Amino acid sequence: MPEAKQDTKKIASFLLQEIDRLITKPVRLMEVCGTHTVAIFRAGIRQVLPSQVELVSGPGCPVCVTADEYMDMAIAYAKRQDVIIATFGDMLKVPGSTSSLGEAKANGADIRIVYSPLESLEIAANHPDKKIIFLAVGFETTAPTAAATVLSADEKKLKNFFVLSAHKLVPPALKTLLADPEVKVDGFILPGHVCAITGEEPFQFLPEQYHMPAVVAGFEPLDILQTVYLLAKQIHDGKPNVENEYKRIVKKNGNPVARQMLAEVYEPVDAIWRGIGPIPNSGLRVKERYQAFDAEVALPIEVETTVKQTACRCGEVLRGLIKPTECRLFGKACLPEHPIGACMVSVEGSCAAWYKYGSGRYQYGTGNN
C-alpha cells in the first residue's frame, strides 16, 4: 500500500510538471459535471495546479439547472389532494418562485422520497386512488432509468403513474455557452457519467465546429490531473479533439441499451435552464406513444405566473462567469440549510461545494479548511 501511494505521488508530480511545461498562457477549463466539481475540491486540485490554469464550474448539476417554472408546476401538483409526488430528496429544497416542495410537504402535501424512479411504481400499485407523479430530473445519466420506469408502467398497465419531465441534454447547453460572448473557456472536462450513456460522438462538435479541446474524465484525483494534462497538450499542440481518459468505464458508443430506451420513450424538446434560459432541443419530453404517462399532458394544471428572482447569481455561476463567492448572498442569506439559489441546494451544486470545501467554509466559520 505505501508503494502504491508513492507511485501515485510520482505520477501526480509528473503530470503537474508536464501541465506547467505545456501551459504558457492563462487558460480556463470548465468541468461539466457536479461530481467533478466536488472531486476537484476534495482532492485540492485547484491548489496544486499551475497558476496559469483556472478551473471553472459549468451547468453540470441537474438540480441546479432546473427552472423555476418546473418547480412551480411541481409545487402546484403537490398541492392537489389526489396527488402523491415521488422525488429524489435534493429536490425538496430547490426554490421555486415563492415556495419549495419542502414547504409544501410541511403544509401537508404528500411527497415521498425515492432512490429510484422504479420505487414510484410500487407507490402507484399501493395507492390506486391517488395519482403518482415522479419528478424526472437529471441528465442523460438518469433519464434511461426514468424511461425504463415508463416502459414498466406501460407493461403493468398502471393508470395512475405519471412523470413530470425536466430531463436535460448536455451537448446543447455547451453549444449555448460557446455562443455566449461573455463565456471564456479554453477546454472542457466532459462528464464521465453522461458519456457512459452517450459515448463520445455527441461531443464531437466541440473540436469540429468550435476548435475546442475536450476530454472525457473519470473522478479520481489522477483522472482529473490526467485530463488537465491531455487538455494542456491539445492546447499546446493546437490540435483540439475529443479524448477519452475514462476508458475503463466510457466506451466510444456509450451504452446502446440505455440509448435505445431513451429513443423509445423520449424525444428532444426546447427546455428552460435556470440562469441560462431557453435552449433549443436541450430537454426530453415523453413521446406521443406514452403520453398517458406524461403529467403535463394527462393532468393539465394551472400554475401561477413564475416570479423571477433577481438577487441570486446562480445563472452566472453556472455559466462560469463568476465564482460563488462573488454573489453577495453567498454564505450570508444563502446557506445550505436555507438556499436561495439552486446552486446551493445539491451536494453537487457549485455554491454548495464552494461553501463546504472552499473559502466559504473558512470565511463563514462552519469548520476548518
Helices and strands as residue ranges (DSSP letters): H 2-22, E 27-31, H 34-43, H 45-48, E 53-57, H 68-78, E 83-87, G 89-93, H 101-106, E 111-113, H 118-126, E 131-138, H 143-156, E 161-167, H 170-179, E 187-191, H 192-198, G 201-203, H 205-210, E 214-217, H 221-237, E 242-244, H 256-265, E 266-273, E 277-286, G 288-293, H 295-298, H 314-318, G 324-326, G 342-344, H 350-357, H 359-363
